[in-house]
Amino acid sequence: MYEDLDQLVPIKKRLRIYSGTSNPKLAADIAKILGVEVDGLVLEQFANGEIYARFDETVRGCDVFFVQSIVGKNVNDLMMETLIVADAAHRASARSVTAVIPHYAYARQDRKAGPREPITARLVANLLETAGVDRVITLDLHQGQIEGFFDVPVNHLTALPLFGEYFKSKNFDWENTVVVSPDVGRAKACKKLSDMLGCDLAIAHKGRPHHNQAEVMGIIGDIKGKTCIINDDMIDTAGTLCAAIRELKAMGAGDIHVCATHGIFSGPAVERLNDAPIEECVVTDSVPQPEENLTGKINTISVANEIAECIYHVFTETSVSGMVGGRFNL
């Protein structure tokens, strides 16, 4: 669908893709698909930890897309980096500033689960808008309600079709395959994946006594002797996931495959997954993975094409028609 890019005269003059420090490879892959370069942004850190950003080229009248997965041990530095770059682009008279955030920071703090708690996902939205972000492109938010925290357009993409294509290529016996939701909150998304694959759905019922801890109470659905595909939006410490895997095996499940959009893999997560009785764990490149993480059961698939397609639609729509808005759930 990109063969006509050279006919769009404004694209190489006005489309600018820049990368933060969190996921430069994904940004480069996106730019390569769109036929542009990732260059012209200086990001530095002073000795006291303060972040500095400057554009080495003019962005006046340009549509700036800044790619940054806000995740990991330096999540707060990456958040500030995004805000500072957005402010720099806005003050440099960019026509629009789009934050491409494959992994959205603080997405799990999307509601008040108890008294005197913050709603930090909303705070992040407020900060992005205050910094001058005109649009957000993101991938598989922890809860769809986070879109409503923004007063600017949000393009909320999903990796479910990619997982659907990936597992279809494996030619499982779909009558004896079941997609398993790791909790009730993920059931709707898992139902979509099971519909894509033409197989059944099961749901793990769990309790959570503390953060990053979970206790699986039981499984709703028939999984005995069946190939199980567990799907989630993210894997952090893998404690919840491994508890569900042990419960599935205790109930007689067959081969178990795991897929998740965001492989955060904090603490002992990689070791837990490699030791778990699973065939594989598939994640996207929304979060960059060091080579050592990919030597065992963990594999990755790329979301670069989906994000590039969204950027292409957003850019051409605002360039050709002058419209601001629109949502593309690819």
Phi and psi restraints in degrees (value plus and minus 20) as a CYANA .aco file:
   2 TYR   PHI    -123.9   -83.9
   2 TYR   PSI     -11.0    29.0
   3 GLU   PHI     -86.9   -46.9
   3 GLU   PSI     -39.3     0.7
   4 ASP   PHI    -115.6   -75.6
   4 ASP   PSI      -6.1    33.9
   5 LEU   PHI     -81.9   -41.9
   5 LEU   PSI     -59.0   -19.0
   6 ASP   PHI     -87.9   -47.9
   6 ASP   PSI     -39.2     0.8
   7 GLN   PHI     -99.6   -59.6
   7 GLN   PSI     -35.9     4.1
   8 LEU   PHI    -107.9   -67.9
   8 LEU   PSI      71.5   111.5
   9 VAL   PHI     -72.8   -32.8
   9 VAL   PSI     -61.1   -21.1
  10 PRO   PHI     -91.5   -51.5
  10 PRO   PSI     -35.7     4.3
  11 ILE   PHI     -83.7   -43.7
  11 ILE   PSI     -65.3   -25.3
  12 LYS   PHI     -99.6   -59.6
  12 LYS   PSI     -33.4     6.6
  13 LYS   PHI    -110.2   -70.2
  13 LYS   PSI     -53.4   -13.4
  14 ARG   PHI    -133.8   -93.8
  14 ARG   PSI     -40.0     0.0
  15 LEU   PHI    -103.5   -63.5
  15 LEU   PSI     103.3   143.3
  16 ARG   PHI    -146.9  -106.9
  16 ARG   PSI     106.1   146.1
  17 ILE   PHI    -136.6   -96.6
  17 ILE   PSI     105.6   145.6
  18 TYR   PHI    -144.6  -104.6
  18 TYR   PSI     137.0   177.0
  19 SER   PHI    -139.8   -99.8
  19 SER   PSI     120.0   160.0
  20 GLY   PHI    -100.1   -60.1
  20 GLY   PSI    -192.0  -152.0
  21 THR   PHI    -106.9   -66.9
  21 THR   PSI     -26.6    13.4
  22 SER   PHI    -101.8   -61.8
  22 SER   PSI     -57.2   -17.2
  23 ASN   PHI    -166.1  -126.1
  23 ASN   PSI      42.6    82.6
  24 PRO   PHI     -83.9   -43.9
  24 PRO   PSI     -50.6   -10.6
  25 LYS   PHI     -85.5   -45.5
  25 LYS   PSI     -63.5   -23.5
  26 LEU   PHI     -82.7   -42.7
  26 LEU   PSI     -62.6   -22.6
  27 ALA   PHI     -81.1   -41.1
  27 ALA   PSI     -61.4   -21.4
  28 ALA   PHI     -85.4   -45.4
  28 ALA   PSI     -59.2   -19.2
  29 ASP   PHI     -85.3   -45.3
  29 ASP   PSI     -61.3   -21.3
  30 ILE   PHI     -83.1   -43.1
  30 ILE   PSI     -66.3   -26.3
  31 ALA   PHI     -83.6   -43.6
  31 ALA   PSI     -58.6   -18.6
  32 LYS   PHI     -82.5   -42.5
  32 LYS   PSI     -60.8   -20.8
  33 ILE   PHI     -82.9   -42.9
  33 ILE   PSI     -57.8   -17.8
  34 LEU   PHI    -106.7   -66.7
  34 LEU   PSI     -25.2    14.8
  35 GLY   PHI      55.6    95.6
  35 GLY   PSI       9.3    49.3
  36 VAL   PHI    -146.1  -106.1
  36 VAL   PSI     153.0   193.0
  37 GLU   PHI    -124.6   -84.6
  37 GLU   PSI     132.6   172.6
  38 VAL   PHI    -122.9   -82.9
  38 VAL   PSI      78.5   118.5
  39 ASP   PHI    -182.8  -142.8
  39 ASP   PSI     140.9   180.9
  40 GLY   PHI      79.9   119.9
  40 GLY   PSI     -10.2    29.8
  41 LEU   PHI    -144.5  -104.5
  41 LEU   PSI     104.9   144.9
  42 VAL   PHI    -120.1   -80.1
  42 VAL   PSI     105.1   145.1
  43 LEU   PHI    -143.5  -103.5
  43 LEU   PSI     103.0   143.0
  44 GLU   PHI    -156.0  -116.0
  44 GLU   PSI     145.7   185.7
  45 GLN   PHI    -150.5  -110.5
  45 GLN   PSI     107.9   147.9
  46 PHE   PHI     -91.6   -51.6
  46 PHE   PSI     147.4   187.4
  47 ALA   PHI     -79.7   -39.7
  47 ALA   PSI     -49.1    -9.1
  48 ASN   PHI    -107.7   -67.7
  48 ASN   PSI     -13.7    26.3
  49 GLY   PHI      75.3   115.3
  49 GLY   PSI     -27.8    12.2
  50 GLU   PHI     -89.4   -49.4
  50 GLU   PSI     127.2   167.2
  51 ILE   PHI    -121.7   -81.7
  51 ILE   PSI     120.5   160.5
  52 TYR   PHI    -145.6  -105.6
  52 TYR   PSI     116.2   156.2
  53 ALA   PHI    -155.6  -115.6
  53 ALA   PSI     120.5   160.5
  54 ARG   PHI    -172.7  -132.7
  54 ARG   PSI     118.3   158.3
  55 PHE   PHI    -106.9   -66.9
  55 PHE   PSI     109.4   149.4
  56 ASP   PHI    -104.4   -64.4
  56 ASP   PSI     -22.1    17.9
  57 GLU   PHI    -158.6  -118.6
  57 GLU   PSI     140.5   180.5
  58 THR   PHI     -90.5   -50.5
  58 THR   PSI     119.4   159.4
  59 VAL   PHI    -140.3  -100.3
  59 VAL   PSI      -6.7    33.3
  60 ARG   PHI     -79.8   -39.8
  60 ARG   PSI     104.0   144.0
  61 GLY   PHI      55.7    95.7
  61 GLY   PSI     -13.0    27.0
  62 CYS   PHI    -115.4   -75.4
  62 CYS   PSI     137.9   177.9
  63 ASP   PHI    -117.2   -77.2
  63 ASP   PSI      89.8   129.8
  64 VAL   PHI    -116.4   -76.4
  64 VAL   PSI     107.4   147.4
  65 PHE   PHI    -137.3   -97.3
  65 PHE   PSI      96.5   136.5
  66 PHE   PHI    -128.7   -88.7
  66 PHE   PSI      97.6   137.6
  67 VAL   PHI    -116.0   -76.0
  67 VAL   PSI     100.4   140.4
  68 GLN   PHI    -175.0  -135.0
  68 GLN   PSI      95.6   135.6
  69 SER   PHI    -105.5   -65.5
  69 SER   PSI      95.8   135.8
  70 ILE   PHI    -114.0   -74.0
  70 ILE   PSI      73.7   113.7
  71 VAL   PHI    -184.3  -144.3
  71 VAL   PSI     136.4   176.4
  72 GLY   PHI      87.3   127.3
  72 GLY   PSI    -191.9  -151.9
  73 LYS   PHI     -86.4   -46.4
  73 LYS   PSI     -48.5    -8.5
  74 ASN   PHI    -125.2   -85.2
  74 ASN   PSI      18.6    58.6
  75 VAL   PHI     -76.8   -36.8
  75 VAL   PSI     -57.8   -17.8
  76 ASN   PHI     -92.8   -52.8
  76 ASN   PSI     -55.3   -15.3
  77 ASP   PHI     -83.4   -43.4
  77 ASP   PSI     -61.5   -21.5
  78 LEU   PHI     -87.0   -47.0
  78 LEU   PSI     -55.1   -15.1
  79 MET   PHI     -83.3   -43.3
  79 MET   PSI     -67.7   -27.7
  80 MET   PHI     -84.0   -44.0
  80 MET   PSI     -58.4   -18.4
  81 GLU   PHI     -77.5   -37.5
  81 GLU   PSI     -64.2   -24.2
  82 THR   PHI     -83.7   -43.7
  82 THR   PSI     -64.6   -24.6
  83 LEU   PHI     -84.8   -44.8
  83 LEU   PSI     -61.0   -21.0
  84 ILE   PHI     -88.2   -48.2
  84 ILE   PSI     -61.2   -21.2
  85 VAL   PHI     -84.8   -44.8
  85 VAL   PSI     -61.4   -21.4
  86 ALA   PHI     -81.6   -41.6
  86 ALA   PSI     -62.6   -22.6
  87 ASP   PHI     -84.4   -44.4
  87 ASP   PSI     -61.5   -21.5
  88 ALA   PHI     -82.6   -42.6
  88 ALA   PSI     -63.4   -23.4
  89 ALA   PHI     -85.7   -45.7
  89 ALA   PSI     -61.3   -21.3
  90 HIS   PHI     -83.1   -43.1
  90 HIS   PSI     -63.5   -23.5
  91 ARG   PHI     -93.4   -53.4
  91 ARG   PSI     -38.4     1.6
  92 ALA   PHI    -110.7   -70.7
  92 ALA   PSI      -6.5    33.5
  93 SER   PHI      47.7    87.7
  93 SER   PSI      14.4    54.4
  94 ALA   PHI     -82.6   -42.6
  94 ALA   PSI     124.1   164.1
  95 ARG   PHI     -85.1   -45.1
  95 ARG   PSI     -61.4   -21.4
  96 SER   PHI    -171.3  -131.3
  96 SER   PSI     133.9   173.9
  97 VAL   PHI    -146.4  -106.4
  97 VAL   PSI      98.0   138.0
  98 THR   PHI    -133.6   -93.6
  98 THR   PSI     104.1   144.1
  99 ALA   PHI    -110.7   -70.7
  99 ALA   PSI      92.8   132.8
 100 VAL   PHI    -113.8   -73.8
 100 VAL   PSI      81.6   121.6
 101 ILE   PHI    -138.0   -98.0
 101 ILE   PSI      66.1   106.1
 102 PRO   PHI     -74.6   -34.6
 102 PRO   PSI     -63.0   -23.0
 103 HIS   PHI    -133.3   -93.3
 103 HIS   PSI     100.5   140.5
 104 TYR   PHI    -109.3   -69.3
 104 TYR   PSI     105.9   145.9
 105 ALA   PHI     -89.3   -49.3
 105 ALA   PSI     125.8   165.8
 106 TYR   PHI      41.3    81.3
 106 TYR   PSI       5.7    45.7
 107 ALA   PHI     -85.3   -45.3
 107 ALA   PSI     -45.3    -5.3
 108 ARG   PHI     -95.8   -55.8
 108 ARG   PSI     -35.9     4.1
 109 GLN   PHI    -117.3   -77.3
 109 GLN   PSI      45.8    85.8
 110 ASP   PHI    -125.5   -85.5
 110 ASP   PSI     -14.6    25.4
 111 ARG   PHI    -183.1  -143.1
 111 ARG   PSI     148.3   188.3
 112 LYS   PHI    -111.3   -71.3
 112 LYS   PSI      80.8   120.8
 113 ALA   PHI    -101.7   -61.7
 113 ALA   PSI     -34.7     5.3
 114 GLY   PHI    -172.5  -132.5
 114 GLY   PSI     150.7   190.7
 115 PRO   PHI     -86.5   -46.5
 115 PRO   PSI     127.2   167.2
 116 ARG   PHI      42.8    82.8
 116 ARG   PSI       8.6    48.6
 117 GLU   PHI    -120.9   -80.9
 117 GLU   PSI     132.0   172.0
 118 PRO   PHI    -105.1   -65.1
 118 PRO   PSI     145.1   185.1
 119 ILE   PHI    -132.4   -92.4
 119 ILE   PSI      60.5   100.5
 120 THR   PHI     -90.1   -50.1
 120 THR   PSI     -48.7    -8.7
 121 ALA   PHI     -80.6   -40.6
 121 ALA   PSI     -55.6   -15.6
 122 ARG   PHI     -90.5   -50.5
 122 ARG   PSI     -59.7   -19.7
 123 LEU   PHI     -79.3   -39.3
 123 LEU   PSI     -62.8   -22.8
 124 VAL   PHI     -81.0   -41.0
 124 VAL   PSI     -62.4   -22.4
 125 ALA   PHI     -80.6   -40.6
 125 ALA   PSI     -63.8   -23.8
 126 ASN   PHI     -82.5   -42.5
 126 ASN   PSI     -61.2   -21.2
 127 LEU   PHI     -83.7   -43.7
 127 LEU   PSI     -63.3   -23.3
 128 LEU   PHI     -81.8   -41.8
 128 LEU   PSI     -64.2   -24.2
 129 GLU   PHI     -87.0   -47.0
 129 GLU   PSI     -61.1   -21.1
 130 THR   PHI     -82.5   -42.5
 130 THR   PSI     -54.1   -14.1
 131 ALA   PHI     -93.2   -53.2
 131 ALA   PSI     -31.4     8.6
 132 GLY   PHI      88.6   128.6
 132 GLY   PSI      -7.7    32.3
 133 VAL   PHI     -92.4   -52.4
 133 VAL   PSI     108.4   148.4
 134 ASP   PHI    -116.0   -76.0
 134 ASP   PSI     -37.4     2.6
 135 ARG   PHI    -180.4  -140.4
 135 ARG   PSI     130.9   170.9
 136 VAL   PHI    -144.6  -104.6
 136 VAL   PSI     113.3   153.3
 137 ILE   PHI    -133.2   -93.2
 137 ILE   PSI     103.8   143.8
 138 THR   PHI    -161.7  -121.7
 138 THR   PSI     155.1   195.1
 139 LEU   PHI    -154.9  -114.9
 139 LEU   PSI     102.4   142.4
 140 ASP   PHI      24.7    64.7
 140 ASP   PSI      49.9    89.9
 141 LEU   PHI     -80.1   -40.1
 141 LEU   PSI     131.7   171.7
 142 HIS   PHI     -78.7   -38.7
 142 HIS   PSI     -57.0   -17.0
 143 GLN   PHI    -161.2  -121.2
 143 GLN   PSI     117.1   157.1
 144 GLY   PHI     -82.5   -42.5
 144 GLY   PSI     -41.4    -1.4
 145 GLN   PHI     -83.0   -43.0
 145 GLN   PSI     -38.2     1.8
 146 ILE   PHI     -82.3   -42.3
 146 ILE   PSI     -49.3    -9.3
 147 GLU   PHI     -73.8   -33.8
 147 GLU   PSI     -57.9   -17.9
 148 GLY   PHI     -91.5   -51.5
 148 GLY   PSI     -28.8    11.2
 149 PHE   PHI     -96.4   -56.4
 149 PHE   PSI     -34.0     6.0
 150 PHE   PHI    -120.4   -80.4
 150 PHE   PSI     126.7   166.7
 151 ASP   PHI    -122.4   -82.4
 151 ASP   PSI     -17.3    22.7
 152 VAL   PHI    -129.9   -89.9
 152 VAL   PSI     141.6   181.6
 153 PRO   PHI     -80.8   -40.8
 153 PRO   PSI     122.3   162.3
 154 VAL   PHI    -144.8  -104.8
 154 VAL   PSI     105.8   145.8
 155 ASN   PHI    -120.0   -80.0
 155 ASN   PSI      83.7   123.7
 156 HIS   PHI    -119.1   -79.1
 156 HIS   PSI      81.9   121.9
 157 LEU   PHI    -109.7   -69.7
 157 LEU   PSI     144.8   184.8
 158 THR   PHI    -156.6  -116.6
 158 THR   PSI     125.7   165.7
 159 ALA   PHI    -111.9   -71.9
 159 ALA   PSI     -19.1    20.9
 160 LEU   PHI     -75.8   -35.8
 160 LEU   PSI     -64.4   -24.4
 161 PRO   PHI     -80.5   -40.5
 161 PRO   PSI     -53.6   -13.6
 162 LEU   PHI     -86.0   -46.0
 162 LEU   PSI     -62.6   -22.6
 163 PHE   PHI     -86.2   -46.2
 163 PHE   PSI     -57.3   -17.3
 164 GLY   PHI     -80.0   -40.0
 164 GLY   PSI     -66.5   -26.5
 165 GLU   PHI     -85.0   -45.0
 165 GLU   PSI     -58.4   -18.4
 166 TYR   PHI     -82.4   -42.4
 166 TYR   PSI     -68.6   -28.6
 167 PHE   PHI     -97.0   -57.0
 167 PHE   PSI     -48.4    -8.4
 168 LYS   PHI     -80.6   -40.6
 168 LYS   PSI     -54.6   -14.6
 169 SER   PHI     -88.6   -48.6
 169 SER   PSI     -32.5     7.5
 170 LYS   PHI    -107.4   -67.4
 170 LYS   PSI     -30.6     9.4
 171 ASN   PHI      33.9    73.9
 171 ASN   PSI      30.8    70.8
 172 PHE   PHI     -88.4   -48.4
 172 PHE   PSI     143.3   183.3
 173 ASP   PHI     -98.5   -58.5
 173 ASP   PSI      77.4   117.4
 174 TRP   PHI     -89.6   -49.6
 174 TRP   PSI     -40.6    -0.6
 175 GLU   PHI     -92.0   -52.0
 175 GLU   PSI     -40.1    -0.1
 176 ASN   PHI    -137.5   -97.5
 176 ASN   PSI      15.4    55.4
 177 THR   PHI    -147.6  -107.6
 177 THR   PSI     124.3   164.3
 178 VAL   PHI    -160.2  -120.2
 178 VAL   PSI     115.2   155.2
 179 VAL   PHI    -106.2   -66.2
 179 VAL   PSI     110.6   150.6
 180 VAL   PHI    -132.7   -92.7
 180 VAL   PSI     104.7   144.7
 181 SER   PHI    -105.3   -65.3
 181 SER   PSI     110.2   150.2
 182 PRO   PHI     -91.9   -51.9
 182 PRO   PSI     -33.6     6.4
 183 ASP   PHI    -180.4  -140.4
 183 ASP   PSI     152.2   192.2
 184 VAL   PHI     -84.7   -44.7
 184 VAL   PSI     -55.5   -15.5
 185 GLY   PHI     -84.2   -44.2
 185 GLY   PSI     -44.3    -4.3
 186 ARG   PHI    -114.2   -74.2
 186 ARG   PSI     -21.2    18.8
 187 ALA   PHI     -80.2   -40.2
 187 ALA   PSI     -59.8   -19.8
 188 LYS   PHI     -83.2   -43.2
 188 LYS   PSI     -65.1   -25.1
 189 ALA   PHI     -85.7   -45.7
 189 ALA   PSI     -60.4   -20.4
 190 CYS   PHI     -86.4   -46.4
 190 CYS   PSI     -52.1   -12.1
 191 LYS   PHI     -83.5   -43.5
 191 LYS   PSI     -58.7   -18.7
 192 LYS   PHI     -82.9   -42.9
 192 LYS   PSI     -61.7   -21.7
 193 LEU   PHI     -86.4   -46.4
 193 LEU   PSI     -61.0   -21.0
 194 SER   PHI     -84.7   -44.7
 194 SER   PSI     -55.1   -15.1
 195 ASP   PHI     -86.7   -46.7
 195 ASP   PSI     -58.6   -18.6
 196 MET   PHI     -82.1   -42.1
 196 MET   PSI     -58.1   -18.1
 197 LEU   PHI    -109.9   -69.9
 197 LEU   PSI     -33.1     6.9
 198 GLY   PHI      50.2    90.2
 198 GLY   PSI      21.5    61.5
 199 CYS   PHI    -154.0  -114.0
 199 CYS   PSI    -199.9  -159.9
 200 ASP   PHI    -101.8   -61.8
 200 ASP   PSI     151.9   191.9
 201 LEU   PHI    -144.8  -104.8
 201 LEU   PSI     121.0   161.0
 202 ALA   PHI    -152.4  -112.4
 202 ALA   PSI     135.7   175.7
 203 ILE   PHI    -151.1  -111.1
 203 ILE   PSI     109.6   149.6
 204 ALA   PHI    -106.7   -66.7
 204 ALA   PSI     109.4   149.4
 205 HIS   PHI    -120.5   -80.5
 205 HIS   PSI     105.3   145.3
 206 LYS   PHI    -156.7  -116.7
 206 LYS   PSI     141.5   181.5
 207 GLY   PHI    -137.4   -97.4
 207 GLY   PSI     137.5   177.5
 208 ARG   PHI    -149.9  -109.9
 208 ARG   PSI      74.8   114.8
 209 PRO   PHI     -88.7   -48.7
 209 PRO   PSI     -51.8   -11.8
 210 HIS   PHI    -165.1  -125.1
 210 HIS   PSI     146.4   186.4
 211 HIS   PHI     -78.9   -38.9
 211 HIS   PSI     119.8   159.8
 212 ASN   PHI      40.6    80.6
 212 ASN   PSI       0.8    40.8
 213 GLN   PHI    -150.3  -110.3
 213 GLN   PSI     122.3   162.3
 214 ALA   PHI    -167.8  -127.8
 214 ALA   PSI     128.9   168.9
 215 GLU   PHI    -145.3  -105.3
 215 GLU   PSI      98.7   138.7
 216 VAL   PHI    -102.0   -62.0
 216 VAL   PSI     102.6   142.6
 217 MET   PHI    -107.5   -67.5
 217 MET   PSI     -50.5   -10.5
 218 GLY   PHI     152.7   192.7
 218 GLY   PSI     153.9   193.9
 219 ILE   PHI    -138.7   -98.7
 219 ILE   PSI     108.4   148.4
 220 ILE   PHI    -116.5   -76.5
 220 ILE   PSI      93.2   133.2
 221 GLY   PHI     106.4   146.4
 221 GLY   PSI     147.8   187.8
 222 ASP   PHI    -115.9   -75.9
 222 ASP   PSI      93.7   133.7
 223 ILE   PHI    -142.7  -102.7
 223 ILE   PSI     -20.6    19.4
 224 LYS   PHI     -83.7   -43.7
 224 LYS   PSI     103.6   143.6
 225 GLY   PHI      52.3    92.3
 225 GLY   PSI     -14.0    26.0
 226 LYS   PHI    -123.1   -83.1
 226 LYS   PSI     132.9   172.9
 227 THR   PHI     -92.4   -52.4
 227 THR   PSI     107.5   147.5
 228 CYS   PHI    -130.5   -90.5
 228 CYS   PSI     115.4   155.4
 229 ILE   PHI    -137.0   -97.0
 229 ILE   PSI      87.4   127.4
 230 ILE   PHI    -108.1   -68.1
 230 ILE   PSI     107.3   147.3
 231 ASN   PHI    -141.8  -101.8
 231 ASN   PSI     116.8   156.8
 232 ASP   PHI    -165.6  -125.6
 232 ASP   PSI     147.1   187.1
 233 ASP   PHI    -101.0   -61.0
 233 ASP   PSI     -49.7    -9.7
 234 MET   PHI    -173.0  -133.0
 234 MET   PSI     136.2   176.2
 235 ILE   PHI    -143.7  -103.7
 235 ILE   PSI      97.4   137.4
 236 ASP   PHI    -120.0   -80.0
 236 ASP   PSI    -108.3   -68.3
 237 THR   PHI    -108.6   -68.6
 237 THR   PSI     -30.6     9.4
 238 ALA   PHI      50.8    90.8
 238 ALA   PSI     -10.4    29.6
 239 GLY   PHI     -86.0   -46.0
 239 GLY   PSI     -67.9   -27.9
 240 THR   PHI     -79.5   -39.5
 240 THR   PSI     -66.1   -26.1
 241 LEU   PHI     -82.1   -42.1
 241 LEU   PSI     -67.2   -27.2
 242 CYS   PHI     -87.4   -47.4
 242 CYS   PSI     -51.3   -11.3
 243 ALA   PHI     -84.1   -44.1
 243 ALA   PSI     -61.4   -21.4
 244 ALA   PHI     -86.1   -46.1
 244 ALA   PSI     -58.1   -18.1
 245 ILE   PHI     -83.5   -43.5
 245 ILE   PSI     -64.7   -24.7
 246 ARG   PHI     -83.0   -43.0
 246 ARG   PSI     -58.7   -18.7
 247 GLU   PHI     -86.1   -46.1
 247 GLU   PSI     -61.0   -21.0
 248 LEU   PHI     -81.9   -41.9
 248 LEU   PSI     -64.9   -24.9
 249 LYS   PHI     -84.6   -44.6
 249 LYS   PSI     -59.1   -19.1
 250 ALA   PHI     -83.8   -43.8
 250 ALA   PSI     -47.6    -7.6
 251 MET   PHI    -112.4   -72.4
 251 MET   PSI     -12.2    27.8
 252 GLY   PHI      73.6   113.6
 252 GLY   PSI       0.5    40.5
 253 ALA   PHI     -84.9   -44.9
 253 ALA   PSI     131.9   171.9
 254 GLY   PHI    -104.1   -64.1
 254 GLY   PSI    -156.4  -116.4
 255 ASP   PHI     -84.3   -44.3
 255 ASP   PSI     122.6   162.6
 256 ILE   PHI    -140.7  -100.7
 256 ILE   PSI     106.5   146.5
 257 HIS   PHI    -135.4   -95.4
 257 HIS   PSI     125.3   165.3
 258 VAL   PHI    -142.7  -102.7
 258 VAL   PSI     117.9   157.9
 259 CYS   PHI    -159.8  -119.8
 259 CYS   PSI     120.9   160.9
 260 ALA   PHI    -170.6  -130.6
 260 ALA   PSI     125.5   165.5
 261 THR   PHI     -87.6   -47.6
 261 THR   PSI     -67.4   -27.4
 262 HIS   PHI    -133.7   -93.7
 262 HIS   PSI      92.5   132.5
 263 GLY   PHI    -114.0   -74.0
 263 GLY   PSI      66.8   106.8
 264 ILE   PHI     -95.1   -55.1
 264 ILE   PSI     -65.3   -25.3
 265 PHE   PHI      35.7    75.7
 265 PHE   PSI      41.9    81.9
 266 SER   PHI    -102.6   -62.6
 266 SER   PSI     132.6   172.6
 267 GLY   PHI      36.0    76.0
 267 GLY   PSI    -149.4  -109.4
 268 PRO   PHI    -107.5   -67.5
 268 PRO   PSI       0.5    40.5
 269 ALA   PHI     -78.2   -38.2
 269 ALA   PSI     -66.7   -26.7
 270 VAL   PHI     -83.2   -43.2
 270 VAL   PSI     -64.0   -24.0
 271 GLU   PHI     -83.3   -43.3
 271 GLU   PSI     -61.5   -21.5
 272 ARG   PHI     -80.4   -40.4
 272 ARG   PSI     -63.5   -23.5
 273 LEU   PHI     -89.0   -49.0
 273 LEU   PSI     -60.9   -20.9
 274 ASN   PHI     -86.8   -46.8
 274 ASN   PSI     -48.4    -8.4
 275 ASP   PHI    -106.9   -66.9
 275 ASP   PSI     -34.4     5.6
 276 ALA   PHI     -94.3   -54.3
 276 ALA   PSI     132.8   172.8
 277 PRO   PHI     -98.6   -58.6
 277 PRO   PSI      44.7    84.7
 278 ILE   PHI    -143.4  -103.4
 278 ILE   PSI     139.8   179.8
 279 GLU   PHI    -102.5   -62.5
 279 GLU   PSI     -58.4   -18.4
 280 GLU   PHI    -186.4  -146.4
 280 GLU   PSI     142.9   182.9
 281 CYS   PHI    -150.6  -110.6
 281 CYS   PSI      98.1   138.1
 282 VAL   PHI    -128.7   -88.7
 282 VAL   PSI     106.2   146.2
 283 VAL   PHI    -149.1  -109.1
 283 VAL   PSI     145.0   185.0
 284 THR   PHI    -110.2   -70.2
 284 THR   PSI     152.9   192.9
 285 ASP   PHI    -109.4   -69.4
 285 ASP   PSI       2.8    42.8
 286 SER   PHI     -81.6   -41.6
 286 SER   PSI     -50.0   -10.0
 287 VAL   PHI    -137.5   -97.5
 287 VAL   PSI     102.9   142.9
 288 PRO   PHI     -85.2   -45.2
 288 PRO   PSI     120.6   160.6
 289 GLN   PHI    -133.3   -93.3
 289 GLN   PSI     108.7   148.7
 290 PRO   PHI     -86.1   -46.1
 290 PRO   PSI     135.1   175.1
 291 GLU   PHI     -76.3   -36.3
 291 GLU   PSI     -55.9   -15.9
 292 GLU   PHI     -85.6   -45.6
 292 GLU   PSI     -42.6    -2.6
 293 ASN   PHI     -94.0   -54.0
 293 ASN   PSI     -37.4     2.6
 294 LEU   PHI    -125.0   -85.0
 294 LEU   PSI      -2.7    37.3
 295 THR   PHI    -115.3   -75.3
 295 THR   PSI     -28.3    11.7
 296 GLY   PHI    -131.8   -91.8
 296 GLY   PSI    -138.7   -98.7
 297 LYS   PHI    -114.0   -74.0
 297 LYS   PSI     -19.5    20.5
 298 ILE   PHI    -114.9   -74.9
 298 ILE   PSI     108.4   148.4
 299 ASN   PHI    -146.0  -106.0
 299 ASN   PSI     141.4   181.4
 300 THR   PHI    -147.1  -107.1
 300 THR   PSI     131.1   171.1
 301 ILE   PHI    -145.6  -105.6
 301 ILE   PSI     133.2   173.2
 302 SER   PHI    -116.3   -76.3
 302 SER   PSI     122.0   162.0
 303 VAL   PHI    -126.0   -86.0
 303 VAL   PSI      -9.1    30.9
 304 ALA   PHI     -79.9   -39.9
 304 ALA   PSI     -61.9   -21.9
 305 ASN   PHI     -86.0   -46.0
 305 ASN   PSI     -59.9   -19.9
 306 GLU   PHI     -85.3   -45.3
 306 GLU   PSI     -62.6   -22.6
 307 ILE   PHI     -89.1   -49.1
 307 ILE   PSI     -60.4   -20.4
 308 ALA   PHI     -81.9   -41.9
 308 ALA   PSI     -60.1   -20.1
 309 GLU   PHI     -83.2   -43.2
 309 GLU   PSI     -60.9   -20.9
 310 CYS   PHI     -84.5   -44.5
 310 CYS   PSI     -64.9   -24.9
 311 ILE   PHI     -79.7   -39.7
 311 ILE   PSI     -62.6   -22.6
 312 TYR   PHI     -79.0   -39.0
 312 TYR   PSI     -66.8   -26.8
 313 HIS   PHI     -83.8   -43.8
 313 HIS   PSI     -66.4   -26.4
 314 VAL   PHI     -82.4   -42.4
 314 VAL   PSI     -66.0   -26.0
 315 PHE   PHI     -85.7   -45.7
 315 PHE   PSI     -68.0   -28.0
 316 THR   PHI     -88.1   -48.1
 316 THR   PSI     -54.4   -14.4
 317 GLU   PHI     -86.9   -46.9
 317 GLU   PSI     -65.4   -25.4
 318 THR   PHI     -94.0   -54.0
 318 THR   PSI     -46.5    -6.5
 319 SER   PHI     -98.6   -58.6
 319 SER   PSI     -65.7   -25.7
 320 VAL   PHI     -98.9   -58.9
 320 VAL   PSI     -63.3   -23.3
 321 SER   PHI    -123.2   -83.2
 321 SER   PSI     -35.6     4.4
 322 GLY   PHI      57.2    97.2
 322 GLY   PSI     -12.9    27.1
 323 MET   PHI     -94.5   -54.5
 323 MET   PSI     126.4   166.4
 324 VAL   PHI    -139.1   -99.1
 324 VAL   PSI     100.5   140.5
 325 GLY   PHI     109.0   149.0
 325 GLY   PSI    -183.1  -143.1
 326 GLY   PHI      72.4   112.4
 326 GLY   PSI     126.9   166.9
 327 ARG   PHI    -151.8  -111.8
 327 ARG   PSI     117.6   157.6
 328 PHE   PHI    -144.4  -104.4
 328 PHE   PSI      79.5   119.5
 329 ASN   PHI    -111.8   -71.8
 329 ASN   PSI      68.5   108.5
